[in-house]
Amino acid sequence: MFASELKLLSFSPPTSVTRPIFGACPVTPDADALALGAVVPPPPHAAATLAAMTQKAMRRFIGGRPSLRFARRDATAPHDTRVDGQTTLAVVRIVVALIGASVVAAFVARRLGIPDAIAFVVVGFLANFAFPALPLAITPELVLAVLLPGLVFEAAYRLHYEDLRRSYLSITFLAIPGVILSATIVAAVLVMTTGLRPELAFVVGAMVSATDPAAVVSTFSRLGAPRRLVAIVDAESLLNDGTGLAIFAIAVAAVAGGIGFLEGGTTFVLTIVVSTLIGVVVGAAAALAVVRLRDHQLQVSVSLLAAYGAYLLADGLHFSGVIASVLAGILLGNLGRRIGLRTSTERAMDEVWEFLAFVLTALIFLLVGIAIGPAGVLAAFGPVVWGTVAVLVARAVVIYGFFGGALRLLRGRRAAPNIPVAWLHLMFWAGLRGAVATAAALALPASFPERELLQRIAFGIVVSTLLRSCR
């Protein structure tokens, strides 16, 4: 679902104490830090706890109407939210170290001619191996609410209306039914090859159904792909994050028996519609404000508010913050240019957002490498291989069969998208996974059935698809 719902779906034992070191790392009273990847043994009432938490999350999510009873209980629950000076200094040190590592990794990657994302993940692997007890929690909130909104907003801001208008059918086709079909195919392959229960296999399919914008945007920028093709793939990867996370949340709730098929379908459609409206309103308001302001610093600040404000508003209403941020970026960029956004303002915003995109991309993939670690992937090597095969098969079916077949049926009609066959090969190759799949895997409740195996499959698929981008 979204950051607030994913947090509710994440389980921590009632005896744990929250220490907010870069993502609120849960620690036990007799431990200084919780090592990344450690699994907390579930209590005897784990099944009941899982069902109750999932039903609670879905009640808050369905229809975007938060429960006042649960809101009051959460607000009065005893928890320590104080941040002392040592914690603040630890956060600063970690951020500085990560940015320094990203600069070195990007320099080496560009000298070797490999994607930056690969170098960032490798450095994260090394950090995981060298510092196994690093007091750093890679939470879904850190990835979804802190890093991803700025990155998807920057990519959406660069999309041009004319490219989107010419390709809106293709983008919608891939971002909604394409994601559902991909999750279903991945689940079917995993059931046949690994023996996973169908409902658990579909959870994995939902986790890895969406292509990752950070991976796709950085790779296509490096290749210098045609602008319209970049627009199609970028928009697909940006929008299918929201649809993929919504499917994932519904799948997790279905495992616990908290939601039915009809209810899940209604929730899915409502989420897309309302999140789109929120993004459009925030983006239009930001465009009007930026055009009227004359100070570049204030204009860039408004764009930053739009990126994260749209996310937080939609997420606070229990809809998709990712979709809202994407639409806000599209509206700000395109409406702003139409109503008088000056060239000097565009240049200033481009420079700032290009820098922010580099930093956010680097942090995302460094943290992906730290969260995954090589040991966990190797421990589930067989299922990871089959999961990777399933993702490739699903992408091939969606691009060549589903999307390509629709193009052949519409050929010769006025509404038919003009997509060269050669572009289908690049669109298939662009099916990379990354931060979104990792965040979804981290959001699985600790008492969720086969949680560790499902996480390792998702992490392994992320690594394998990123390695494929080196070819």
Number of C-alpha atoms within 10 A of each C-alpha: 30 28 28 22 24 25 18 20 28 19 20 19 15 8 9 13 16 18 22 20 20 19 19 18 20 22 21 18 11 7 9 12 18 19 20 20 21 9 12 13 11 16 12 9 9 17 15 12 16 23 20 14 21 28 20 19 25 25 18 21 25 19 17 19 13 18 13 10 8 13 11 10 10 11 9 8 8 8 12 10 10 10 11 9 9 10 15 13 12 15 17 13 11 16 14 12 11 20 17 11 20 26 16 13 22 20 14 14 17 13 9 10 11 18 22 26 31 23 24 29 29 20 22 27 22 17 20 23 15 10 13 15 15 16 22 23 24 23 25 25 21 18 23 23 20 16 21 28 27 28 26 29 31 26 23 25 24 16 22 17 16 12 15 17 10 16 22 18 15 21 23 16 17 26 24 20 15 24 27 20 20 27 28 20 23 28 26 19 22 26 17 13 13 14 11 19 15 17 15 22 26 26 28 28 33 30 28 34 33 32 28 25 30 28 26 26 23 17 21 19 12 14 9 9 14 11 13 17 19 20 25 23 24 26 27 25 27 30 28 28 30 28 26 29 27 24 26 29 27 26 27 27 24 20 19 18 12 21 21 12 11 9 12 21 14 12 21 24 13 16 25 19 13 19 27 23 16 22 31 22 16 24 31 22 18 26 28 16 17 24 18 12 14 12 11 16 13 13 22 19 14 18 26 20 15 27 32 22 21 31 33 23 19 25 23 19 18 26 35 32 34 35 30 35 38 32 29 34 33 26 26 31 26 21 20 22 16 10 11 13 20 13 10 10 19 16 12 15 21 16 12 13 21 15 12 16 23 19 17 21 26 26 23 30 26 28 27 28 29 28 26 26 25 20 14 18 22 14 13 17 15 14 24 26 16 19 27 23 17 23 27 20 16 28 28 21 19 23 22 18 14 17 17 17 14 16 20 11 10 14 13 11 9 8 11 17 17 14 14 10 11 8 13 17 13 16 18 18 18 25 26 28 28 28 27 28 29 30 24 28 25 26 25 25 23 22 24 21 16 12 16 19 18 23 25 26 26 27 29 26 29 25 24 17 20 23 16 13 18 13 8
